[in-house]
Amino acid sequence: MSIDERRSTLRAAISFPVECDMLPESDYFYTVSKDLSNGGAKIIVDNFIPKGNIIKMHINIIDRVVEIKARVAWCNKERIADRYTAGVEFLEVNKSQSGALSKLLSAIQ
């Protein structure tokens, strides 16, 4: 069974600007998503982030900015670039934010 088959929500391969705040240090960085779902995202990062770290994310999804708290599920170095990709699992998503993500993902698919 592939990772995609185990996911409870579908992911769309889409790129959006993301502002991240590593908690509790308030260490800000800016990046982009590589994919997005109602349950999580894959982001590009310059430095390794350990599994379990908490990030407060502001994702710019066309007509609004969605603020979500997420936990790093994994972080791997890319083969041909001097950067990492990290998978994050959304922890706190209110109904309005979830609705905005669902509407966007439905429009894409």
N, CA, C and O atoms as a Tinker XYZ file with bonds, in Angstrom:
   436  protein
     1  N      0.845000   -1.169000    0.000000    73     2
     2  CA     0.000000    0.000000    0.000000    64     1     3
     3  C      0.895000    1.239000    0.000000    63     2     4     5
     4  O      1.791000    1.347000    0.837000    81     3
     5  N      0.670000    2.166000   -0.917000    73     3     6
     6  CA     1.485000    3.370000   -1.002000    64     5     7
     7  C      1.035000    4.382000    0.044000    63     6     8     9
     8  O     -0.052000    4.267000    0.609000    81     7
     9  N      1.882000    5.373000    0.294000    73     7    10
    10  CA     1.544000    6.432000    1.243000    64     9    11
    11  C      0.261000    7.128000    0.822000    63    10    12    13
    12  O     -0.588000    7.417000    1.666000    81    11
    13  N      0.105000    7.401000   -0.468000    73    11    14
    14  CA    -1.093000    8.076000   -0.957000    64    13    15
    15  C     -2.352000    7.277000   -0.662000    63    14    16    17
    16  O     -3.400000    7.868000   -0.401000    81    15
    17  N     -2.278000    5.933000   -0.698000    73    15    18
    18  CA    -3.439000    5.098000   -0.423000    64    17    19
    19  C     -3.790000    5.093000    1.055000    63    18    20    21
    20  O     -4.942000    4.840000    1.410000    81    19
    21  N     -2.822000    5.366000    1.927000    73    19    22
    22  CA    -3.072000    5.378000    3.364000    64    21    23
    23  C     -3.592000    6.717000    3.851000    63    22    24    25
    24  O     -4.123000    6.797000    4.959000    81    23
    25  N     -3.459000    7.758000    3.069000    73    23    26
    26  CA    -3.899000    9.082000    3.489000    64    25    27
    27  C     -5.410000    9.136000    3.603000    63    26    28    29
    28  O     -6.130000    8.548000    2.797000    81    27
    29  N     -5.882000    9.854000    4.625000    73    27    30
    30  CA    -7.325000   10.001000    4.814000    64    29    31
    31  C     -7.882000   11.146000    3.965000    63    30    32    33
    32  O     -9.090000   11.220000    3.744000    81    31
    33  N     -7.013000   12.033000    3.491000    73    31    34
    34  CA    -7.443000   13.135000    2.632000    64    33    35
    35  C     -6.576000   13.181000    1.380000    63    34    36    37
    36  O     -5.390000   12.858000    1.432000    81    35
    37  N     -7.158000   13.576000    0.268000    73    35    38
    38  CA    -6.424000   13.683000   -0.988000    64    37    39
    39  C     -5.515000   14.905000   -0.978000    63    38    40    41
    40  O     -5.873000   15.955000   -0.445000    81    39
    41  N     -4.350000   14.758000   -1.567000    73    39    42
    42  CA    -3.418000   15.875000   -1.692000    64    41    43
    43  C     -3.391000   16.356000   -3.129000    63    42    44    45
    44  O     -3.435000   15.567000   -4.072000    81    43
    45  N     -3.317000   17.669000   -3.273000    73    43    46
    46  CA    -3.197000   18.282000   -4.594000    64    45    47
    47  C     -1.783000   18.827000   -4.741000    63    46    48    49
    48  O     -1.292000   19.539000   -3.864000    81    47
    49  N     -1.128000   18.492000   -5.850000    73    47    50
    50  CA     0.214000   18.999000   -6.123000    64    49    51
    51  C      0.083000   20.459000   -6.545000    63    50    52    53
    52  O     -0.107000   20.767000   -7.722000    81    51
    53  N      0.186000   21.341000   -5.571000    73    51    54
    54  CA    -0.016000   22.766000   -5.816000    64    53    55
    55  C      0.926000   23.561000   -4.924000    63    54    56    57
    56  O      1.222000   23.161000   -3.798000    81    55
    57  N      1.390000   24.684000   -5.438000    73    55    58
    58  CA     2.361000   25.500000   -4.725000    64    57    59
    59  C      1.734000   26.819000   -4.284000    63    58    60    61
    60  O      1.158000   27.554000   -5.086000    81    59
    61  N      1.862000   27.099000   -2.980000    73    59    62
    62  CA     1.386000   28.357000   -2.408000    64    61    63
    63  C      2.449000   28.921000   -1.490000    63    62    64    65
    64  O      3.202000   28.161000   -0.882000    81    63
    65  N      2.529000   30.264000   -1.375000    73    63    66
    66  CA     3.455000   30.865000   -0.412000    64    65    67
    67  C      3.052000   30.509000    1.015000    63    66    68    69
    68  O      1.869000   30.492000    1.357000    81    67
    69  N      4.064000   30.225000    1.846000    73    67    70
    70  CA     3.820000   29.849000    3.233000    64    69    71
    71  C      4.792000   30.609000    4.137000    63    70    72    73
    72  O      6.002000   30.614000    3.909000    81    71
    73  N      4.237000   31.249000    5.165000    73    71    74
    74  CA     5.047000   31.866000    6.212000    64    73    75
    75  C      5.001000   30.915000    7.398000    63    74    76    77
    76  O      3.921000   30.509000    7.827000    81    75
    77  N      6.163000   30.560000    7.929000    73    75    78
    78  CA     6.231000   29.597000    9.027000    64    77    79
    79  C      6.896000   30.214000   10.249000    63    78    80    81
    80  O      7.800000   31.042000   10.138000    81    79
    81  N      6.426000   29.790000   11.410000    73    79    82
    82  CA     6.983000   30.215000   12.685000    64    81    83
    83  C      7.247000   28.949000   13.493000    63    82    84    85
    84  O      6.313000   28.273000   13.924000    81    83
    85  N      8.528000   28.631000   13.695000    73    83    86
    86  CA     8.895000   27.461000   14.495000    64    85    87
    87  C      8.617000   27.777000   15.964000    63    86    88    89
    88  O      9.167000   28.726000   16.523000    81    87
    89  N      7.766000   26.978000   16.571000    73    87    90
    90  CA     7.411000   27.204000   17.969000    64    89    91
    91  C      8.292000   26.349000   18.875000    63    90    92    93
    92  O      8.666000   25.257000   18.448000    81    91
    93  N      8.638000   26.740000   20.039000    73    91    94
    94  CA     8.245000   27.972000   20.720000    64    93    95
    95  C      9.213000   29.127000   20.495000    63    94    96    97
    96  O      9.018000   30.192000   21.081000    81    95
    97  N     10.249000   28.962000   19.672000    73    95    98
    98  CA    11.305000   29.975000   19.527000    64    97    99
    99  C     10.898000   31.215000   18.744000    63    98   100   101
   100  O     11.573000   32.240000   18.838000    81    99
   101  N      9.816000   31.153000   17.973000    73    99   102
   102  CA     9.437000   32.232000   17.047000    64   101   103
   103  C     10.553000   32.485000   16.042000    63   102   104   105
   104  O     11.005000   33.616000   15.860000    81   103
   105  N     10.987000   31.411000   15.396000    73   103   106
   106  CA    12.007000   31.460000   14.352000    64   105   107
   107  C     11.278000   31.434000   13.014000    63   106   108   109
   108  O     10.874000   30.368000   12.550000    81   107
   109  N     11.107000   32.606000   12.387000    73   107   110
   110  CA    10.321000   32.730000   11.160000    64   109   111
   111  C     11.126000   32.362000    9.921000    63   110   112   113
   112  O     12.331000   32.604000    9.846000    81   111
   113  N     10.429000   31.766000    8.943000    73   111   114
   114  CA    11.000000   31.570000    7.619000    64   113   115
   115  C      9.863000   31.531000    6.600000    63   114   116   117
   116  O      8.712000   31.255000    6.941000    81   115
   117  N     10.201000   31.808000    5.369000    73   115   118
   118  CA     9.229000   31.820000    4.282000    64   117   119
   119  C      9.568000   30.715000    3.305000    63   118   120   121
   120  O     10.741000   30.439000    3.050000    81   119
   121  N      8.539000   30.079000    2.755000    73   119   122
   122  CA     8.753000   28.969000    1.844000    64   121   123
   123  C      7.542000   28.823000    0.927000    63   122   124   125
   124  O      6.703000   29.719000    0.841000    81   123
   125  N      7.463000   27.695000    0.250000    73   123   126
   126  CA     6.302000   27.363000   -0.579000    64   125   127
   127  C      5.900000   25.922000   -0.315000    63   126   128   129
   128  O      6.713000   25.097000    0.100000    81   127
   129  N      4.637000   25.640000   -0.562000    73   127   130
   130  CA     4.167000   24.262000   -0.456000    64   129   131
   131  C      4.452000   23.543000   -1.762000    63   130   132   133
   132  O      4.518000   24.167000   -2.821000    81   131
   133  N      4.620000   22.222000   -1.687000    73   131   134
   134  CA     4.735000   21.390000   -2.889000    64   133   135
   135  C      3.432000   20.652000   -3.128000    63   134   136   137
   136  O      3.093000   20.329000   -4.267000    81   135
   137  N      2.691000   20.380000   -2.037000    73   135   138
   138  CA     1.348000   19.832000   -2.152000    64   137   139
   139  C      0.562000   20.237000   -0.911000    63   138   140   141
   140  O      1.124000   20.709000    0.078000    81   139
   141  N     -0.749000   20.040000   -0.988000    73   139   142
   142  CA    -1.625000   20.535000    0.057000    64   141   143
   143  C     -2.865000   19.661000    0.146000    63   142   144   145
   144  O     -3.383000   19.191000   -0.868000    81   143
   145  N     -3.338000   19.447000    1.378000    73   143   146
   146  CA    -4.593000   18.738000    1.606000    64   145   147
   147  C     -5.264000   19.349000    2.828000    63   146   148   149
   148  O     -4.721000   20.267000    3.445000    81   147
   149  N     -6.441000   18.843000    3.180000    73   147   150
   150  CA    -7.103000   19.302000    4.400000    64   149   151
   151  C     -6.366000   18.817000    5.646000    63   150   152   153
   152  O     -6.560000   19.367000    6.730000    81   151
   153  N     -5.531000   17.801000    5.506000    73   151   154
   154  CA    -4.867000   17.216000    6.665000    64   153   155
   155  C     -3.399000   17.533000    6.796000    63   154   156   157
   156  O     -2.803000   17.259000    7.838000    81   155
   157  N     -2.789000   18.111000    5.753000    73   155   158
   158  CA    -1.367000   18.398000    5.834000    64   157   159
   159  C     -0.822000   18.968000    4.542000    63   158   160   161
   160  O     -1.571000   19.276000    3.615000    81   159
   161  N      0.500000   19.103000    4.495000    73   159   162
   162  CA     1.166000   19.682000    3.328000    64   161   163
   163  C      2.603000   19.192000    3.265000    63   162   164   165
   164  O      3.147000   18.672000    4.240000    81   163
   165  N      3.197000   19.368000    2.110000    73   163   166
   166  CA     4.629000   19.156000    1.932000    64   165   167
   167  C      5.216000   20.525000    1.626000    63   166   168   169
   168  O      4.737000   21.222000    0.732000    81   167
   169  N      6.258000   20.915000    2.368000    73   167   170
   170  CA     6.870000   22.220000    2.164000    64   169   171
   171  C      8.355000   22.062000    1.885000    63   170   172   173
   172  O      8.954000   21.042000    2.226000    81   171
   173  N      8.939000   23.065000    1.269000    73   171   174
   174  CA    10.380000   23.118000    1.012000    64   173   175
   175  C     11.016000   23.926000    2.137000    63   174   176   177
   176  O     10.535000   25.009000    2.470000    81   175
   177  N     12.097000   23.406000    2.728000    73   175   178
   178  CA    12.786000   24.116000    3.808000    64   177   179
   179  C     14.287000   24.116000    3.560000    63   178   180   181
   180  O     14.825000   23.194000    2.947000    81   179
   181  N     14.963000   25.163000    4.043000    73   179   182
   182  CA    16.407000   25.274000    3.858000    64   181   183
   183  C     17.198000   24.421000    4.839000    63   182   184   185
   184  O     18.302000   23.973000    4.531000    81   183
   185  N     16.627000   24.197000    6.029000    73   183   186
   186  CA    17.331000   23.475000    7.084000    64   185   187
   187  C     16.500000   22.287000    7.556000    63   186   188   189
   188  O     15.272000   22.298000    7.463000    81   187
   189  N     17.181000   21.266000    8.062000    73   187   190
   190  CA    16.507000   20.100000    8.605000    64   189   191
   191  C     15.637000   20.502000    9.792000    63   190   192   193
   192  O     16.070000   21.274000   10.647000    81   191
   193  N     14.401000   19.975000    9.844000    73   191   194
   194  CA    13.498000   20.189000   10.974000    64   193   195
   195  C     13.178000   18.815000   11.562000    63   194   196   197
   196  O     12.644000   17.957000   10.859000    81   195
   197  N     13.489000   18.594000   12.823000    73   195   198
   198  CA    13.235000   17.283000   13.432000    64   197   199
   199  C     11.749000   16.926000   13.476000    63   198   200   201
   200  O     10.886000   17.791000   13.627000    81   199
   201  N     11.481000   15.638000   13.340000    73   199   202
   202  CA    10.123000   15.110000   13.442000    64   201   203
   203  C      9.533000   15.513000   14.791000    63   202   204   205
   204  O     10.207000   15.449000   15.819000    81   203
   205  N      8.267000   15.928000   14.774000    73   203   206
   206  CA     7.581000   16.304000   16.000000    64   205   207
   207  C      7.596000   17.789000   16.298000    63   206   208   209
   208  O      6.806000   18.258000   17.117000    81   207
   209  N      8.492000   18.556000   15.642000    73   207   210
   210  CA     8.502000   20.000000   15.863000    64   209   211
   211  C      7.170000   20.607000   15.440000    63   210   212   213
   212  O      6.527000   20.130000   14.506000    81   211
   213  N      6.764000   21.664000   16.138000    73   211   214
   214  CA     5.503000   22.340000   15.860000    64   213   215
   215  C      5.781000   23.637000   15.104000    63   214   216   217
   216  O      6.684000   24.400000   15.446000    81   215
   217  N      4.974000   23.860000   14.062000    73   215   218
   218  CA     5.105000   25.051000   13.217000    64   217   219
   219  C      3.745000   25.733000   13.124000    63   218   220   221
   220  O      2.728000   25.079000   12.891000    81   219
   221  N      3.732000   27.052000   13.308000    73   219   222
   222  CA     2.529000   27.822000   13.013000    64   221   223
   223  C      2.687000   28.325000   11.583000    63   222   224   225
   224  O      3.648000   29.028000   11.269000    81   223
   225  N      1.741000   27.964000   10.718000    73   223   226
   226  CA     1.840000   28.277000    9.295000    64   225   227
   227  C      0.764000   29.270000    8.881000    63   226   228   229
   228  O     -0.375000   29.202000    9.344000    81   227
   229  N      1.144000   30.193000    8.002000    73   227   230
   230  CA     0.200000   31.088000    7.346000    64   229   231
   231  C      0.304000   30.763000    5.854000    63   230   232   233
   232  O      1.298000   31.091000    5.207000    81   231
   233  N     -0.740000   30.112000    5.313000    73   231   234
   234  CA    -0.730000   29.672000    3.923000    64   233   235
   235  C     -1.599000   30.619000    3.110000    63   234   236   237
   236  O     -2.786000   30.783000    3.392000    81   235
   237  N     -0.999000   31.242000    2.100000    73   235   238
   238  CA    -1.716000   32.179000    1.243000    64   237   239
   239  C     -2.397000   31.393000    0.130000    63   238   240   241
   240  O     -1.745000   30.981000   -0.829000    81   239
   241  N     -3.737000   31.179000    0.256000    73   239   242
   242  CA    -4.462000   30.360000   -0.716000    64   241   243
   243  C     -5.386000   31.222000   -1.597000    63   242   244   245
   244  O     -6.610000   31.106000   -1.525000    81   243
   245  N     -4.804000   32.056000   -2.396000    73   243   246
   246  CA    -5.449000   32.894000   -3.388000    64   245   247
   247  C     -6.243000   34.042000   -2.767000    63   246   248   249
   248  O     -5.797000   35.188000   -2.809000    81   247
   249  N     -7.421000   33.752000   -2.188000    73   247   250
   250  CA    -8.283000   34.827000   -1.717000    64   249   251
   251  C     -8.215000   35.073000   -0.218000    63   250   252   253
   252  O     -8.906000   35.954000    0.293000    81   251
   253  N     -7.392000   34.307000    0.496000    73   251   254
   254  CA    -7.246000   34.508000    1.937000    64   253   255
   255  C     -5.995000   33.818000    2.448000    63   254   256   257
   256  O     -5.395000   32.984000    1.769000    81   255
   257  N     -5.619000   34.191000    3.664000    73   255   258
   258  CA    -4.497000   33.547000    4.342000    64   257   259
   259  C     -5.076000   32.672000    5.445000    63   258   260   261
   260  O     -5.853000   33.138000    6.278000    81   259
   261  N     -4.690000   31.396000    5.443000    73   259   262
   262  CA    -5.175000   30.435000    6.424000    64   261   263
   263  C     -4.064000   30.201000    7.444000    63   262   264   265
   264  O     -2.936000   29.883000    7.068000    81   263
   265  N     -4.376000   30.358000    8.737000    73   263   266
   266  CA    -3.405000   30.123000    9.810000    64   265   267
   267  C     -3.665000   28.749000   10.418000    63   266   268   269
   268  O     -4.767000   28.464000   10.885000    81   267
   269  N     -2.636000   27.900000   10.406000    73   267   270
   270  CA    -2.772000   26.516000   10.870000    64   269   271
   271  C     -1.550000   26.129000   11.694000    63   270   272   273
   272  O     -0.421000   26.471000   11.340000    81   271
   273  N     -1.777000   25.418000   12.790000    73   271   274
   274  CA    -0.677000   24.848000   13.561000    64   273   275
   275  C     -0.461000   23.426000   13.042000    63   274   276   277
   276  O     -1.414000   22.673000   12.842000    81   275
   277  N      0.817000   23.069000   12.828000    73   275   278
   278  CA     1.134000   21.764000   12.235000    64   277   279
   279  C      2.320000   21.125000   12.950000    63   278   280   281
   280  O      3.137000   21.806000   13.570000    81   279
   281  N      2.393000   19.791000   12.847000    73   279   282
   282  CA     3.509000   19.017000   13.403000    64   281   283
   283  C      4.296000   18.415000   12.237000    63   282   284   285
   284  O      3.712000   17.902000   11.282000    81   283
   285  N      5.621000   18.483000   12.325000    73   283   286
   286  CA     6.483000   17.890000   11.301000    64   285   287
   287  C      6.399000   16.371000   11.424000    63   286   288   289
   288  O      6.707000   15.811000   12.476000    81   287
   289  N      5.982000   15.707000   10.342000    73   287   290
   290  CA     5.874000   14.247000   10.314000    64   289   291
   291  C      7.166000   13.609000    9.807000    63   290   292   293
   292  O      7.531000   12.508000   10.221000    81   291
   293  N      7.852000   14.314000    8.906000    73   291   294
   294  CA     9.118000   13.831000    8.368000    64   293   295
   295  C      9.848000   14.989000    7.695000    63   294   296   297
   296  O      9.229000   15.995000    7.345000    81   295
   297  N     11.154000   14.854000    7.513000    73   295   298
   298  CA    11.958000   15.854000    6.814000    64   297   299
   299  C     13.115000   15.126000    6.151000    63   298   300   301
   300  O     13.879000   14.433000    6.823000    81   299
   301  N     13.252000   15.277000    4.836000    73   299   302
   302  CA    14.281000   14.574000    4.071000    64   301   303
   303  C     15.063000   15.539000    3.191000    63   302   304   305
   304  O     14.505000   16.492000    2.647000    81   303
   305  N     16.354000   15.283000    3.059000    73   303   306
   306  CA    17.187000   16.079000    2.155000    64   305   307
   307  C     16.857000   15.707000    0.722000    63   306   308   309
   308  O     16.704000   14.531000    0.390000    81   307
   309  N     16.749000   16.726000   -0.126000    73   307   310
   310  CA    16.520000   16.461000   -1.546000    64   309   311
   311  C     17.820000   15.990000   -2.180000    63   310   312   313
   312  O     18.905000   16.399000   -1.766000    81   311
   313  N     17.708000   15.133000   -3.178000    73   311   314
   314  CA    18.896000   14.528000   -3.797000    64   313   315
   315  C     19.748000   15.515000   -4.578000    63   314   316   317
   316  O     20.975000   15.490000   -4.480000    81   315
   317  N     19.110000   16.382000   -5.350000    73   315   318
   318  CA    19.896000   17.240000   -6.252000    64   317   319
   319  C     19.899000   18.712000   -5.844000    63   318   320   321
   320  O     20.376000   19.559000   -6.599000    81   319
   321  N     19.383000   19.018000   -4.683000    73   319   322
   322  CA    19.351000   20.407000   -4.234000    64   321   323
   323  C     19.885000   20.489000   -2.806000    63   322   324   325
   324  O     19.910000   19.498000   -2.077000    81   323
   325  N     20.304000   21.673000   -2.431000    73   323   326
   326  CA    20.828000   21.889000   -1.091000    64   325   327
   327  C     19.706000   22.364000   -0.170000    63   326   328   329
   328  O     19.815000   23.409000    0.471000    81   327
   329  N     18.630000   21.585000   -0.115000    73   327   330
   330  CA    17.476000   21.918000    0.717000    64   329   331
   331  C     16.757000   20.630000    1.116000    63   330   332   333
   332  O     17.169000   19.530000    0.748000    81   331
   333  N     15.680000   20.790000    1.871000    73   331   334
   334  CA    14.911000   19.659000    2.384000    64   333   335
   335  C     13.441000   19.810000    2.002000    63   334   336   337
   336  O     12.967000   20.906000    1.705000    81   335
   337  N     12.741000   18.696000    2.016000    73   335   338
   338  CA    11.284000   18.739000    1.955000    64   337   339
   339  C     10.784000   18.157000    3.273000    63   338   340   341
   340  O     11.357000   17.212000    3.815000    81   339
   341  N      9.698000   18.748000    3.772000    73   339   342
   342  CA     9.134000   18.305000    5.041000    64   341   343
   343  C      7.646000   18.073000    4.873000    63   342   344   345
   344  O      6.951000   18.864000    4.236000    81   343
   345  N      7.165000   16.986000    5.446000    73   343   346
   346  CA     5.738000   16.710000    5.481000    64   345   347
   347  C      5.204000   17.173000    6.822000    63   346   348   349
   348  O      5.759000   16.836000    7.868000    81   347
   349  N      4.130000   17.944000    6.793000    73   347   350
   350  CA     3.542000   18.430000    8.035000    64   349   351
   351  C      2.091000   17.974000    8.141000    63   350   352   353
   352  O      1.362000   17.927000    7.150000    81   351
   353  N      1.694000   17.643000    9.351000    73   351   354
   354  CA     0.326000   17.219000    9.646000    64   353   355
   355  C     -0.365000   18.365000   10.378000    63   354   356   357
   356  O      0.128000   18.838000   11.402000    81   355
   357  N     -1.503000   18.811000    9.856000    73   355   358
   358  CA    -2.227000   19.900000   10.483000    64   357   359
   359  C     -2.818000   19.440000   11.806000    63   358   360   361
   360  O     -3.432000   18.376000   11.880000    81   359
   361  N     -2.632000   20.246000   12.855000    73   359   362
   362  CA    -3.123000   19.921000   14.188000    64   361   363
   363  C     -4.385000   20.692000   14.540000    63   362   364   365
   364  O     -5.342000   20.129000   15.072000    81   363
   365  N     -4.379000   21.963000   14.245000    73   363   366
   366  CA    -5.499000   22.827000   14.604000    64   365   367
   367  C     -6.006000   23.544000   13.367000    63   366   368   369
   368  O     -5.344000   24.440000   12.844000    81   367
   369  N     -7.184000   23.147000   12.902000    73   367   370
   370  CA    -7.809000   23.765000   11.740000    64   369   371
   371  C     -9.257000   24.048000   12.114000    63   370   372   373
   372  O    -10.024000   23.121000   12.376000    81   371
   373  N     -9.641000   25.340000   12.143000    73   371   374
   374  CA   -11.030000   25.630000   12.479000    64   373   375
   375  C    -11.932000   25.383000   11.268000    63   374   376   377
   376  O    -11.437000   25.146000   10.166000    81   375
   377  N    -13.241000   25.438000   11.465000    73   375   378
   378  CA   -14.195000   25.113000   10.396000    64   377   379
   379  C    -14.056000   26.036000    9.201000    63   378   380   381
   380  O    -14.165000   25.590000    8.059000    81   379
   381  N    -13.816000   27.316000    9.446000    73   379   382
   382  CA   -13.664000   28.280000    8.353000    64   381   383
   383  C    -12.429000   27.954000    7.510000    63   382   384   385
   384  O    -12.489000   27.972000    6.281000    81   383
   385  N    -11.310000   27.656000    8.177000    73   383   386
   386  CA   -10.082000   27.316000    7.465000    64   385   387
   387  C    -10.237000   26.011000    6.697000    63   386   388   389
   388  O     -9.813000   25.909000    5.546000    81   387
   389  N    -10.843000   25.019000    7.330000    73   387   390
   390  CA   -11.068000   23.736000    6.685000    64   389   391
   391  C    -11.975000   23.902000    5.466000    63   390   392   393
   392  O    -11.745000   23.287000    4.424000    81   391
   393  N    -13.001000   24.734000    5.603000    73   391   394
   394  CA   -13.902000   25.005000    4.480000    64   393   395
   395  C    -13.193000   25.669000    3.319000    63   394   396   397
   396  O    -13.441000   25.334000    2.161000    81   395
   397  N    -12.307000   26.615000    3.624000    73   395   398
   398  CA   -11.550000   27.302000    2.574000    64   397   399
   399  C    -10.629000   26.327000    1.854000    63   398   400   401
   400  O    -10.520000   26.364000    0.628000    81   399
   401  N     -9.958000   25.446000    2.617000    73   399   402
   402  CA    -9.083000   24.447000    1.996000    64   401   403
   403  C     -9.891000   23.469000    1.142000    63   402   404   405
   404  O     -9.491000   23.138000    0.026000    81   403
   405  N    -11.024000   23.008000    1.666000    73   403   406
   406  CA   -11.873000   22.069000    0.915000    64   405   407
   407  C    -12.363000   22.683000   -0.382000    63   406   408   409
   408  O    -12.355000   22.028000   -1.424000    81   407
   409  N    -12.786000   23.925000   -0.326000    73   407   410
   410  CA   -13.283000   24.621000   -1.515000    64   409   411
   411  C    -12.172000   24.730000   -2.568000    63   410   412   413
   412  O    -12.401000   24.477000   -3.750000    81   411
   413  N    -10.988000   25.101000   -2.132000    73   411   414
   414  CA    -9.858000   25.214000   -3.049000    64   413   415
   415  C     -9.509000   23.861000   -3.648000    63   414   416   417
   416  O     -9.331000   23.755000   -4.862000    81   415
   417  N     -9.408000   22.821000   -2.818000    73   415   418
   418  CA    -9.034000   21.496000   -3.307000    64   417   419
   419  C    -10.078000   20.921000   -4.241000    63   418   420   421
   420  O     -9.733000   20.242000   -5.208000    81   419
   421  N    -11.351000   21.181000   -3.970000    73   419   422
   422  CA   -12.427000   20.719000   -4.855000    64   421   423
   423  C    -12.346000   21.399000   -6.219000    63   422   424   425
   424  O    -12.591000   20.773000   -7.250000    81   423
   425  N    -11.999000   22.683000   -6.213000    73   423   426
   426  CA   -11.882000   23.426000   -7.468000    64   425   427
   427  C    -10.718000   22.912000   -8.315000    63   426   428   429
   428  O    -10.785000   22.920000   -9.544000    81   427
   429  N     -9.655000   22.465000   -7.651000    73   427   430
   430  CA    -8.468000   21.958000   -8.364000    64   429   431
   431  C     -8.748000   20.599000   -8.983000    63   430   432   433
   432  O     -8.314000   20.320000  -10.101000    81   431
   433  N     -9.492000   19.731000   -8.240000    73   431   434
   434  CA    -9.724000   18.382000   -8.715000    64   433   435
   435  C    -10.957000   18.378000   -9.531000    63   434   436
   436  O    -11.354000   17.331000  -10.044000    81   435
